[in-house]
Amino acid sequence: MAKRTGEKYNAIIEAAVKVIAENGYHNSQVSKIAREAGVADGTIYLYFQNKEDVLVSLFKVKMGDFTASARQELKQLENPYERLAKLISMHFMMLEADRNLALVLQIQLRQSDAFIRKGIAAPLKDYFKIVEEIIEQGISTGVFRSDLNKKLTRQIVFGAMDEVATSWVMSQHNYKLTDQIEPVYNLLARAMSTDGACQAFPAKLLNKAG
C-alpha cells in the first residue's frame, strides 16, 4: 500500500468529503470518489483498503488536523474558562466554514459498521483528552467544582457541542452555528463553576479562533 501522503492522497481525501456529503455514504461509490479526485479507480486502492477505509482515513486526517491546531492554540492560554471558550469556538468555526465536512462528520460518519467505529476511536480519544485536560486544570486551579467526575463531564461537554452541531446541520443552516458559541460556553462554564457563575465569554478569542 502506498504511503498515505502526497497530492493524490490529499486529493482523494478532499474528494471523499465532497462526494460523501453530496451523495451520502452508501451511495458514494469508489468510482465517484476517484472521478472527483481526478484519479483512476485503481489508484484509490493503492492508498485505501476499501470505501470504509476511505471514510475512516478522512476522519483521522480532519480530526488530526483539528486537534493539532487546537493544542497549539490552547497552549497560548492559561485560564481554564478561556481554554473552554476557545475550544468551543474552534469546533463550531471549523464546521461552519466547511459545509461538506460538517455533513460528513455529523451525519454520514455515524455508521454502525464495526470497522468504522473502531477506526475513529483513536482520533476521538485524542480530542477527548484535550477536553479532559481543560476540566482537570479547572478543578486543580479551583475555578471548576472539585466534585466533577472528569469522564462524565467530558462526555457532557463534547456531547453538548456535538448535539448543537448536529441540530445545525439538520436544520439546513437557517442560522449560524457560530451564534451558538457563547450560549454553549455560558451553559457549560456555569455548570462547572464553583458558584454557578463564570468568567464572561472572552469575545477577543473569536477574532483569533483558527
N, CA, C and O of each residue as an XYZ file, in Angstrom:
840
protein
N       0.844     -1.194      0.000
C       0.000      0.000      0.000
C       0.881      1.247      0.000
O       1.871      1.313      0.728
N       0.523      2.224     -0.809
C       1.309      3.451     -0.910
C       1.269      4.235      0.394
O       0.320      4.138      1.172
N       2.319      5.011      0.610
C       2.376      5.847      1.800
C       1.259      6.877      1.757
O       0.992      7.473      0.714
N       0.612      7.082      2.890
C      -0.561      7.959      2.918
C      -0.172      9.423      3.078
O      -0.468     10.071      4.082
N       0.493      9.905      2.062
C       0.861     11.314      1.974
C       0.862     11.698      0.503
O       0.688     10.844     -0.367
N       1.052     12.951      0.232
C       1.198     13.396     -1.143
C      -0.067     13.969     -1.749
O      -1.143     13.926     -1.152
N       0.086     14.503     -2.943
C      -1.019     15.204     -3.604
C      -2.195     14.289     -3.909
O      -3.345     14.666     -3.687
N      -1.924     13.094     -4.414
C      -3.025     12.195     -4.774
C      -3.811     11.764     -3.536
O      -5.041     11.723     -3.550
N      -3.085     11.446     -2.472
C      -3.761     11.040     -1.232
C      -4.652     12.160     -0.721
O      -5.813     11.933     -0.378
N      -4.108     13.364     -0.673
C      -4.889     14.509     -0.196
C      -6.070     14.798     -1.115
O      -7.151     15.164     -0.654
N      -5.855     14.630     -2.423
C      -6.945     14.860     -3.374
C      -8.075     13.868     -3.161
O      -9.249     14.222     -3.272
N      -7.725     12.631     -2.856
C      -8.747     11.605     -2.612
C      -9.523     11.926     -1.335
O     -10.745     11.784     -1.303
N      -8.829     12.355     -0.292
C      -9.498     12.715      0.960
C     -10.487     13.854      0.723
O     -11.634     13.781      1.164
N     -10.051     14.901      0.031
C     -10.936     16.045     -0.218
C     -12.096     15.649     -1.125
O     -13.222     16.111     -0.937
N     -11.825     14.802     -2.099
C     -12.894     14.330     -2.981
C     -13.907     13.506     -2.205
O     -15.111     13.614     -2.439
N     -13.428     12.689     -1.289
C     -14.325     11.865     -0.480
C     -15.255     12.725      0.363
O     -16.438     12.416      0.500
N     -14.719     13.807      0.931
C     -15.560     14.716      1.718
C     -16.702     15.238      0.858
O     -17.858     15.219      1.280
N     -16.384     15.698     -0.334
C     -17.390     16.285     -1.225
C     -18.403     15.245     -1.698
O     -19.610     15.481     -1.649
N     -17.917     14.110     -2.151
C     -18.802     13.079     -2.707
C     -19.723     12.498     -1.634
O     -20.919     12.328     -1.871
N     -19.179     12.196     -0.467
C     -19.989     11.610      0.611
C     -21.004     12.617      1.129
O     -22.134     12.247      1.449
N     -20.612     13.892      1.215
C     -21.544     14.928      1.667
C     -22.707     15.076      0.693
O     -23.852     15.258      1.108
N     -22.414     14.997     -0.592
C     -23.441     15.232     -1.609
C     -24.311     14.001     -1.878
O     -25.483     14.141     -2.226
N     -23.757     12.813     -1.722
C     -24.489     11.602     -2.107
C     -24.856     10.684     -0.955
O     -25.650      9.759     -1.128
N     -24.284     10.932      0.227
C     -24.477     10.011      1.330
C     -23.445      8.900      1.241
O     -22.973      8.565      0.155
N     -23.100      8.338      2.379
C     -22.040      7.327      2.413
C     -22.364      6.108      1.543
O     -21.518      5.661      0.768
N     -23.564      5.577      1.664
C     -23.903      4.337      0.969
C     -24.011      4.517     -0.541
O     -23.866      3.550     -1.290
N     -24.260      5.730     -0.993
C     -24.363      5.997     -2.432
C     -23.083      6.580     -3.016
O     -23.066      7.037     -4.159
N     -22.033      6.564     -2.241
C     -20.750      7.126     -2.699
C     -19.807      6.001     -3.104
O     -18.996      5.533     -2.305
N     -19.928      5.581     -4.343
C     -19.056      4.519     -4.833
C     -17.617      5.031     -4.953
O     -17.371      6.225     -5.121
N     -16.689      4.097     -4.862
C     -15.273      4.436     -5.009
C     -15.038      5.120     -6.354
O     -14.214      6.029     -6.452
N     -15.752      4.692     -7.379
C     -15.581      5.291     -8.718
C     -15.941      6.775     -8.715
O     -15.298      7.571     -9.400
N     -16.966      7.151     -7.949
C     -17.347      8.564     -7.850
C     -16.252      9.378     -7.159
O     -15.930     10.492     -7.572
N     -15.695      8.802     -6.111
C     -14.624      9.494     -5.385
C     -13.408      9.653     -6.284
O     -12.785     10.714     -6.314
N     -13.072      8.596     -7.016
C     -11.928      8.644     -7.922
C     -12.135      9.706     -9.005
O     -11.222     10.469     -9.323
N     -13.342      9.744     -9.562
C     -13.642     10.715    -10.613
C     -13.495     12.141    -10.083
O     -12.928     13.003    -10.755
N     -14.009     12.386     -8.877
C     -13.923     13.723     -8.275
C     -12.463     14.095     -7.990
O     -12.073     15.255     -8.118
N     -11.666     13.095     -7.602
C     -10.252     13.346     -7.279
C      -9.383     13.455     -8.527
O      -8.238     13.903     -8.461
N      -9.937     13.042     -9.662
C      -9.171     13.086    -10.899
C      -8.135     11.983    -11.007
O      -7.072     12.168    -11.600
N      -8.461     10.816    -10.419
C      -7.539      9.679    -10.483
C      -8.305      8.455    -10.982
O      -9.536      8.443    -11.003
N      -7.565      7.443    -11.378
C      -8.182      6.186    -11.808
C      -8.743      5.445    -10.600
O      -8.259      5.606     -9.480
N      -9.769      4.632    -10.839
C     -10.377      3.863     -9.741
C      -9.327      3.063     -8.978
O      -9.333      3.021     -7.748
N      -8.427      2.429     -9.725
C      -7.421      1.594     -9.092
C      -6.472      2.358     -8.186
O      -5.885      1.781     -7.270
N      -6.316      3.661     -8.437
C      -5.428      4.477     -7.601
C      -5.937      4.549     -6.168
O      -5.144      4.615     -5.228
N      -7.236      4.538     -5.999
C      -7.825      4.569     -4.658
C      -7.288      3.403     -3.831
O      -6.970      3.554     -2.651
N      -7.195      2.248     -4.469
C      -6.800      1.035     -3.737
C      -5.286      0.955     -3.487
O      -4.809      0.048     -2.805
N      -4.557      1.892     -4.034
C      -3.142      1.992     -3.686
C      -2.972      2.588     -2.286
O      -1.964      2.365     -1.615
N      -3.991      3.357     -1.864
C      -3.919      4.059     -0.581
C      -4.897      3.515      0.459
O      -4.652      3.626      1.660
N      -5.999      2.931      0.003
C      -7.066      2.525      0.915
C      -7.502      1.090      0.638
O      -7.455      0.628     -0.502
N      -7.926      0.390      1.685
C      -8.388     -0.981      1.528
C      -9.738     -1.040      0.820
O      -9.971     -1.900     -0.030
N     -10.620     -0.115      1.183
C     -11.991     -0.114      0.673
C     -12.636      1.228      1.022
O     -11.975      2.129      1.538
N     -13.917      1.349      0.739
C     -14.606      2.615      0.996
C     -14.657      2.941      2.489
O     -14.566      4.105      2.880
N     -14.803      1.911      3.315
C     -14.825      2.134      4.760
C     -13.505      2.748      5.233
O     -13.481      3.622      6.099
N     -12.418      2.268      4.644
C     -11.092      2.787      4.983
C     -10.957      4.237      4.550
O     -10.295      5.025      5.226
N     -11.572      4.598      3.437
C     -11.554      5.995      2.982
C     -12.232      6.891      4.020
O     -11.706      7.944      4.381
N     -13.402      6.462      4.494
C     -14.149      7.262      5.460
C     -13.377      7.396      6.778
O     -13.299      8.485      7.347
N     -12.817      6.301      7.251
C     -12.047      6.338      8.499
C     -10.817      7.231      8.335
O     -10.495      8.021      9.222
N     -10.140      7.104      7.207
C      -8.940      7.910      6.961
C      -9.288      9.387      6.866
O      -8.551     10.241      7.360
N     -10.398      9.678      6.237
C     -10.887     11.053      6.151
C     -11.038     11.641      7.552
O     -10.603     12.761      7.820
N     -11.659     10.871      8.436
C     -11.873     11.337      9.797
C     -10.546     11.534     10.521
O     -10.362     12.524     11.229
N      -9.626     10.595     10.344
C      -8.328     10.701     11.008
C      -7.579     11.950     10.570
O      -6.974     12.640     11.390
N      -7.623     12.236      9.274
C      -6.921     13.404      8.756
C      -7.544     14.689      9.287
O      -6.848     15.552      9.821
N      -8.850     14.808      9.139
C      -9.520     16.044      9.536
C      -9.495     16.252     11.051
O      -9.250     17.363     11.522
N      -9.747     15.190     11.811
C      -9.718     15.317     13.262
C      -8.291     15.518     13.755
O      -8.057     16.258     14.711
N      -7.344     14.861     13.103
C      -5.950     15.043     13.475
C      -5.490     16.472     13.267
O      -4.808     17.045     14.116
N      -5.869     17.048     12.126
C      -5.524     18.452     11.860
C      -6.148     19.377     12.901
O      -5.516     20.319     13.380
N      -7.416     19.083     13.243
C      -8.105     19.948     14.199
C      -7.491     19.858     15.585
O      -7.244     20.887     16.215
N      -7.242     18.653     16.070
C      -6.696     18.511     17.423
C      -5.297     19.108     17.517
O      -4.938     19.687     18.543
N      -4.509     18.974     16.460
C      -3.177     19.577     16.468
C      -3.277     21.092     16.539
O      -2.539     21.739     17.282
N      -4.197     21.656     15.758
C      -4.405     23.103     15.773
C      -4.936     23.568     17.127
O      -4.517     24.601     17.649
N      -5.867     22.788     17.690
C      -6.444     23.146     18.991
C      -5.376     23.154     20.082
O      -5.328     24.066     20.908
N      -4.532     22.147     20.079
C      -3.467     22.087     21.089
C      -2.534     23.292     20.967
O      -2.118     23.863     21.975
N      -2.213     23.667     19.757
C      -1.330     24.812     19.536
C      -1.971     26.098     20.057
O      -1.311     26.911     20.704
N      -3.252     26.272     19.773
C      -3.961     27.478     20.208
C      -4.151     27.492     21.726
O      -3.964     28.528     22.365
N      -4.516     26.361     22.297
C      -4.784     26.301     23.737
C      -3.517     26.463     24.559
O      -3.570     26.890     25.712
N      -2.370     26.122     23.963
C      -1.098     26.265     24.653
C      -0.824     27.725     25.017
O      -0.082     28.013     25.957
N      -1.426     28.632     24.270
C      -1.187     30.050     24.473
C      -2.087     30.641     25.562
O      -1.950     31.813     25.912
N      -3.002     29.837     26.094
C      -3.948     30.309     27.107
C      -3.717     29.578     28.425
O      -3.388     28.392     28.428
N      -3.887     30.272     29.533
C      -3.695     29.657     30.842
C      -4.999     29.511     31.614
O      -5.126     28.614     32.448
N      -5.968     30.381     31.347
C      -7.229     30.368     32.082
C      -8.138     29.241     31.570
O      -8.395     29.168     30.368
N      -8.629     28.362     32.456
C      -9.500     27.255     32.018
C     -10.761     27.725     31.303
O     -11.211     27.081     30.355
N     -11.336     28.840     31.747
C     -12.531     29.358     31.082
C     -12.203     29.787     29.652
O     -12.966     29.505     28.728
N     -11.089     30.455     29.472
C     -10.690     30.889     28.138
C     -10.382     29.692     27.244
O     -10.690     29.709     26.052
N      -9.780     28.661     27.813
C      -9.465     27.466     27.033
C     -10.750     26.754     26.608
O     -10.837     26.253     25.487
N     -11.737     26.708     27.485
C     -13.030     26.114     27.143
C     -13.696     26.920     26.028
O     -14.195     26.350     25.058
N     -13.702     28.233     26.167
C     -14.309     29.100     25.157
C     -13.604     28.952     23.817
O     -14.246     28.934     22.767
N     -12.282     28.846     23.861
C     -11.508     28.714     22.624
C     -11.843     27.414     21.912
O     -12.013     27.399     20.692
N     -11.939     26.323     22.663
C     -12.224     25.028     22.048
C     -13.609     25.021     21.403
O     -13.768     24.539     20.282
N     -14.594     25.544     22.095
C     -15.946     25.621     21.528
C     -15.933     26.469     20.264
O     -16.546     26.104     19.260
N     -15.237     27.599     20.312
C     -15.159     28.497     19.158
C     -14.531     27.797     17.963
O     -15.052     27.869     16.850
N     -13.424     27.126     18.191
C     -12.732     26.448     17.091
C     -13.581     25.317     16.508
O     -13.628     25.129     15.293
N     -14.247     24.570     17.385
C     -15.086     23.449     16.952
C     -16.196     23.934     16.023
O     -16.390     23.383     14.939
N     -16.920     24.961     16.448
C     -18.050     25.452     15.657
C     -17.582     26.182     14.398
O     -18.211     26.073     13.345
N     -16.484     26.923     14.505
C     -15.986     27.641     13.324
C     -15.509     26.675     12.250
O     -15.729     26.911     11.062
N     -14.860     25.593     12.657
C     -14.401     24.598     11.691
C     -15.577     24.043     10.897
O     -15.510     23.945      9.672
N     -16.645     23.683     11.585
C     -17.799     23.086     10.916
C     -18.539     24.094     10.049
O     -18.960     23.768      8.939
N     -18.701     25.319     10.548
C     -19.424     26.323      9.771
C     -18.656     26.712      8.511
O     -19.258     27.089      7.505
N     -17.336     26.623      8.564
C     -16.507     27.030      7.428
C     -16.524     26.017      6.286
O     -16.163     26.355      5.159
N     -16.935     24.790      6.560
C     -16.912     23.740      5.534
C     -18.181     22.902      5.644
O     -18.246     21.952      6.423
N     -19.175     23.264      4.862
C     -20.478     22.598      4.926
C     -20.361     21.103      4.624
O     -20.978     20.283      5.303
N     -19.575     20.749      3.613
C     -19.432     19.336      3.263
C     -18.825     18.540      4.408
O     -19.298     17.452      4.735
N     -17.787     19.079      5.012
C     -17.144     18.387      6.126
C     -18.116     18.242      7.290
O     -18.157     17.196      7.938
N     -18.896     19.281      7.557
C     -19.880     19.222      8.640
C     -20.891     18.110      8.401
O     -21.244     17.379      9.327
N     -21.357     17.978      7.167
C     -22.313     16.927      6.833
C     -21.715     15.537      7.042
O     -22.373     14.634      7.559
N     -20.460     15.382      6.633
C     -19.811     14.077      6.775
C     -19.587     13.742      8.249
O     -19.899     12.635      8.688
N     -19.053     14.686      9.008
C     -18.737     14.415     10.410
C     -19.981     14.229     11.268
O     -20.006     13.368     12.147
N     -20.997     15.020     11.022
C     -22.173     14.998     11.901
C     -23.246     13.999     11.480
O     -24.043     13.552     12.304
N     -23.262     13.654     10.200
C     -24.319     12.767      9.707
C     -23.762     11.471      9.122
O     -24.075     10.382      9.603
N     -22.943     11.591      8.095
C     -22.536     10.409      7.336
C     -21.549      9.517      8.083
O     -21.468      8.320      7.806
N     -20.809     10.077      9.014
C     -19.834      9.270      9.744
C     -20.497      8.363     10.775
O     -19.871      7.427     11.273
N     -21.756      8.635     11.096
C     -22.453      7.857     12.125
C     -22.947      6.539     11.547
O     -24.151      6.333     11.393
N     -22.022      5.655     11.229
C     -22.351      4.353     10.674
C     -22.239      3.281     11.756
O     -21.505      3.443     12.730
N     -22.971      2.190     11.573
C     -22.954      1.103     12.548
C     -21.830      0.108     12.295
O     -21.612     -0.802     13.095
N     -21.118      0.277     11.189
C     -20.054     -0.649     10.814
C     -18.969     -0.700     11.897
O     -18.461      0.336     12.329
N     -18.625     -1.904     12.324
C     -17.647     -2.078     13.405
C     -16.272     -1.551     13.007
O     -15.558     -1.001     13.845
N     -15.892     -1.711     11.741
C     -14.601     -1.230     11.258
C     -14.517      0.287     11.401
O     -13.488      0.826     11.808
N     -15.603      0.964     11.066
C     -15.634      2.421     11.152
C     -15.593      2.874     12.601
O     -14.849      3.792     12.947
N     -16.387      2.237     13.446
C     -16.398      2.607     14.869
C     -15.016      2.445     15.492
O     -14.561      3.295     16.257
N     -14.362      1.344     15.152
C     -13.030      1.093     15.706
C     -12.013      2.090     15.148
O     -11.121      2.549     15.861
N     -12.159      2.413     13.880
C     -11.198      3.297     13.221
C     -11.213      4.720     13.727
O     -10.172      5.377     13.763
N     -12.394      5.215     14.125
C     -12.477      6.605     14.574
C     -12.247      6.745     16.079
O     -12.228      7.858     16.606
N     -12.073      5.618     16.767
C     -11.941      5.666     18.227
C     -10.695      6.429     18.681
O     -10.767      7.253     19.593
N      -9.556      6.154     18.046
C      -8.306      6.788     18.474
C      -8.313      8.305     18.262
O      -7.940      9.037     19.179
N      -8.724      8.809     17.083
C      -8.789     10.263     16.912
C      -9.751     10.932     17.894
O      -9.479     12.024     18.393
N     -10.875     10.268     18.166
C     -11.815     10.813     19.142
C     -11.199     10.856     20.534
O     -11.412     11.804     21.290
N     -10.437      9.826     20.863
C      -9.787      9.773     22.174
C      -8.828     10.942     22.352
O      -8.727     11.506     23.441
N      -8.125     11.308     21.284
C      -7.215     12.452     21.348
C      -7.983     13.744     21.626
O      -7.528     14.591     22.395
N      -9.149     13.888     20.993
C      -9.984     15.068     21.232
C     -10.490     15.050     22.672
O     -10.444     16.068     23.363
N     -10.968     13.902     23.119
C     -11.486     13.794     24.485
C     -10.413     14.169     25.506
O     -10.714     14.758     26.544
N      -9.168     13.826     25.209
C      -8.078     14.134     26.134
C      -7.914     15.642     26.288
O      -7.637     16.130     27.383
N      -8.083     16.372     25.204
C      -7.997     17.830     25.272
C      -9.075     18.374     26.209
O      -8.802     19.225     27.055
N     -10.295     17.876     26.049
C     -11.404     18.321     26.900
C     -11.117     17.985     28.363
O     -11.331     18.811     29.250
N     -10.635     16.776     28.606
C     -10.355     16.353     29.973
C      -9.246     17.195     30.605
O      -9.289     17.474     31.803
N      -8.268     17.595     29.818
C      -7.185     18.417     30.346
C      -7.694     19.786     30.794
O      -7.228     20.332     31.794
N      -8.653     20.337     30.045
C      -9.255     21.613     30.444
C     -10.006     21.443     31.763
O      -9.908     22.285     32.656
N     -10.751     20.353     31.876
C     -11.510     20.083     33.099
C     -10.564     19.889     34.276
O     -10.789     20.451     35.348
N      -9.524     19.110     34.092
C      -8.553     18.869     35.156
C      -7.903     20.168     35.617
O      -7.729     20.393     36.815
N      -7.549     21.012     34.668
C      -6.925     22.280     35.015
C      -7.892     23.163     35.810
O      -7.504     23.813     36.781
N      -9.157     23.173     35.381
C     -10.149     23.973     36.093
C     -10.359     23.518     37.520
O     -10.531     24.334     38.425
N     -10.343     22.204     37.716
C     -10.505     21.654     39.062
C      -9.282     21.960     39.916
O      -9.414     22.386     41.063
N      -8.094     21.743     39.361
C      -6.861     21.920     40.139
C      -6.606     23.373     40.508
O      -5.968     23.654     41.523
N      -7.100     24.300     39.691
C      -6.907     25.720     39.993
C      -8.058     26.305     40.811
O      -8.027     27.476     41.189
N      -9.072     25.484     41.081
C     -10.157     25.914     41.949
C     -11.250     26.730     41.293
O     -12.094     27.294     41.989
N     -11.255     26.809     39.949
C     -12.321     27.571     39.287
C     -13.484     26.675     38.870
O     -14.599     27.158     38.670
N     -13.228     25.360     38.737
C     -14.298     24.399     38.479
C     -14.564     23.607     39.758
O     -13.689     23.480     40.615
N     -15.753     23.090     39.872
C     -16.144     22.321     41.062
C     -15.223     21.124     41.279
O     -14.845     20.432     40.333
N     -14.877     20.899     42.518
C     -13.961     19.809     42.848
C     -14.631     18.443     42.770
O     -13.944     17.424     42.706
N     -15.964     18.405     42.773
C     -16.658     17.119     42.760
C     -17.027     16.664     41.343
O     -17.778     15.703     41.181
N     -16.512     17.338     40.332
C     -16.817     16.935     38.962
C     -16.189     15.582     38.646
O     -15.023     15.333     38.951
N     -16.979     14.726     38.037
C     -16.450     13.470     37.515
C     -15.862     13.786     36.142
O     -16.585     14.182     35.228
N     -14.552     13.612     36.002
C     -13.854     14.044     34.789
C     -14.422     13.400     33.527
O     -14.668     14.090     32.537
N     -14.632     12.087     33.553
C     -15.108     11.401     32.364
C     -16.538     11.814     32.012
O     -16.850     12.072     30.850
N     -17.399     11.873     33.024
C     -18.784     12.263     32.782
C     -18.859     13.701     32.274
O     -19.614     14.002     31.349
N     -18.072     14.586     32.885
C     -18.080     15.987     32.467
C     -17.584     16.127     31.035
O     -18.128     16.909     30.255
N     -16.559     15.372     30.695
C     -16.063     15.400     29.317
C     -17.131     14.939     28.340
O     -17.293     15.521     27.267
N     -17.859     13.892     28.712
C     -18.938     13.408     27.846
C     -20.006     14.477     27.646
O     -20.544     14.630     26.550
N     -20.307     15.209     28.702
C     -21.326     16.254     28.620
C     -20.843     17.419     27.772
O     -21.594     17.942     26.950
N     -19.586     17.833     27.967
C     -19.030     18.951     27.196
C     -18.999     18.607     25.711
O     -19.500     19.367     24.882
N     -18.410     17.464     25.376
C     -18.338     17.076     23.970
C     -19.737     16.810     23.415
O     -20.051     17.201     22.290
N     -20.574     16.142     24.213
C     -21.922     15.823     23.756
C     -22.744     17.061     23.458
O     -23.536     17.071     22.515
N     -22.564     18.107     24.255
C     -23.302     19.356     24.022
C     -22.876     19.984     22.696
O     -23.715     20.388     21.891
N     -21.569     20.061     22.481
C     -21.080     20.634     21.223
C     -21.544     19.803     20.036
O     -21.962     20.347     19.014
N     -21.469     18.500     20.172
C     -21.830     17.600     19.093
C     -23.313     17.694     18.752
O     -23.680     17.719     17.577
N     -24.162     17.745     19.766
C     -25.606     17.813     19.532
C     -26.007     19.139     18.913
O     -26.850     19.179     18.017
N     -25.407     20.228     19.385
C     -25.708     21.547     18.817
C     -25.284     21.589     17.347
O     -25.998     22.132     16.505
N     -24.127     21.018     17.050
C     -23.647     21.000     15.673
C     -24.542     20.133     14.789
O     -24.842     20.508     13.655
N     -24.965     18.991     15.292
C     -25.842     18.110     14.521
C     -27.185     18.777     14.252
O     -27.711     18.684     13.142
N     -27.736     19.437     15.236
C     -29.010     20.149     15.056
C     -28.879     21.236     13.996
O     -29.793     21.463     13.204
N     -27.732     21.902     13.995
C     -27.473     22.950     12.996
C     -27.428     22.362     11.594
O     -28.020     22.921     10.670
N     -26.735     21.242     11.424
C     -26.648     20.593     10.120
C     -28.031     20.135      9.666
O     -28.396     20.327      8.506
N     -28.796     19.535     10.562
C     -30.115     19.017     10.220
C     -31.102     20.128      9.889
O     -32.076     19.903      9.169
N     -30.855     21.325     10.411
C     -31.754     22.451     10.157
C     -31.529     23.067      8.791
O     -32.242     23.996      8.408
N     -30.545     22.565      8.043
C     -30.167     23.094      6.737
C     -29.642     24.523      6.853
O     -29.757     25.322      5.924
N     -29.064     24.823      8.016
C     -28.321     26.066      8.228
C     -29.178     27.322      8.079
O     -28.794     28.249      7.365
N     -30.308     27.363      8.731
C     -31.130     28.572      8.738
C     -30.614     29.592      9.749
O     -31.177     30.677      9.887
N     -29.570     29.247     10.435
C     -28.931     30.162     11.386
C     -27.447     29.819     11.430
O     -27.028     28.782     10.914
N     -26.666     30.677     12.037
C     -25.216     30.456     12.080
C     -24.839     29.606     13.292
O     -25.274     29.872     14.412
N     -24.037     28.598     13.053
C     -23.564     27.771     14.158
C     -22.715     28.598     15.119
O     -22.744     28.379     16.330
N     -21.970     29.538     14.578
C     -21.103     30.357     15.435
C     -21.897     31.252     16.386
O     -21.353     31.729     17.382
N     -23.177     31.483     16.089
C     -24.011     32.249     17.029
C     -24.281     31.460     18.307
O     -24.732     32.017     19.308
N     -24.003     30.161     18.264
C     -24.254     29.307     19.423
C     -23.016     29.174     20.331
O     -23.093     28.559     21.394
N     -21.903     29.738     19.922
C     -20.674     29.594     20.703
C     -20.831     30.130     22.114
O     -20.578     29.418     23.086
N     -21.246     31.378     22.229
C     -21.353     31.986     23.557
C     -22.414     31.327     24.430
O     -22.142     31.068     25.603
N     -23.627     31.039     23.910
C     -24.615     30.354     24.752
C     -24.139     28.992     25.252
O     -24.385     28.635     26.404
N     -23.462     28.233     24.397
C     -22.961     26.915     24.817
C     -21.877     27.087     25.874
O     -21.842     26.361     26.867
N     -21.005     28.045     25.652
C     -19.965     28.324     26.654
C     -20.590     28.684     27.999
O     -20.201     28.133     29.029
N     -21.552     29.602     27.996
C     -22.178     30.048     29.252
C     -22.829     28.887     29.993
O     -22.698     28.771     31.211
N     -23.518     28.043     29.269
C     -24.194     26.899     29.879
C     -23.190     25.953     30.529
O     -23.352     25.572     31.688
N     -22.159     25.577     29.787
C     -21.181     24.617     30.289
C     -20.319     25.214     31.394
O     -20.064     24.561     32.405
N     -19.874     26.441     31.206
C     -18.994     27.069     32.192
C     -19.709     27.272     33.522
O     -19.124     27.047     34.581
N     -20.960     27.693     33.477
C     -21.717     27.884     34.717
C     -21.962     26.560     35.429
O     -21.919     26.485     36.657
N     -22.221     25.519     34.643
C     -22.467     24.207     35.252
C     -21.221     23.672     35.954
O     -21.332     22.951     36.946
N     -20.050     24.012     35.455
C     -18.810     23.511     36.043
C     -18.228     24.433     37.108
O     -17.363     24.018     37.879
N     -18.691     25.673     37.158
C     -18.101     26.645     38.083
C     -18.424     26.298     39.537
O     -19.349     25.536     39.816
N     -17.667     26.855     40.430
C     -17.831     26.550     41.854
C     -19.076     27.185     42.449
O     -19.593     26.701     43.456
N     -19.567     28.266     41.841
C     -20.682     29.004     42.447
C     -21.830     29.300     41.487
O     -22.700     30.114     41.797
N     -21.841     28.658     40.341
C     -22.916     28.898     39.375
C     -22.688     30.118     38.521
O     -23.469     30.403     37.613
N     -21.622     30.844     38.803
C     -21.233     31.985     37.971
C     -20.028     31.541     37.157
O     -19.504     30.446     37.363
N     -19.594     32.375     36.247
C     -18.404     32.017     35.473
C     -17.815     33.274     34.860
O     -18.449     34.328     34.834
N     -16.617     33.147     34.377
C     -15.995     34.268     33.686
C     -16.792     34.580     32.431
O     -17.205     33.669     31.713
N     -17.010     35.862     32.163
C     -17.742     36.258     30.965
C     -17.044     35.727     29.726
O     -15.821     35.584     29.700
N     -17.823     35.439     28.715
C     -17.237     34.900     27.494
C     -16.193     35.859     26.944
O     -16.487     37.034     26.723
N     -14.976     35.370     26.723
C     -13.900     36.238     26.219
C     -14.020     36.459     24.714
O     -13.433     35.721     23.922
N     -14.784     37.477     24.327
C     -15.083     37.719     22.909
C     -13.836     37.906     22.073
O     -13.863     37.654     20.868
N     -12.734     38.345     22.683
C     -11.495     38.556     21.932
C     -11.024     37.279     21.260
O     -10.328     37.336     20.247
N     -11.392     36.131     21.805
C     -10.928     34.857     21.261
C     -11.564     34.552     19.898
O     -10.995     33.820     19.088
N     -12.738     35.117     19.662
C     -13.412     34.862     18.393
C     -12.615     35.406     17.219
O     -12.653     34.850     16.122
N     -11.905     36.479     17.450
C     -11.123     37.085     16.384
C      -9.854     36.295     16.085
O      -9.207     36.495     15.056
N      -9.506     35.384     17.014
C      -8.272     34.630     16.851
C      -8.538     33.151     16.613
O      -7.609     32.375     16.391
N      -9.814     32.763     16.658
C     -10.114     31.324     16.528
C      -9.649     30.824     15.184
O      -9.934     31.423     14.146
N      -8.919     29.701     15.212
C      -8.393     29.155     13.974
C      -8.971     27.802     13.678
O      -8.632     27.194     12.663
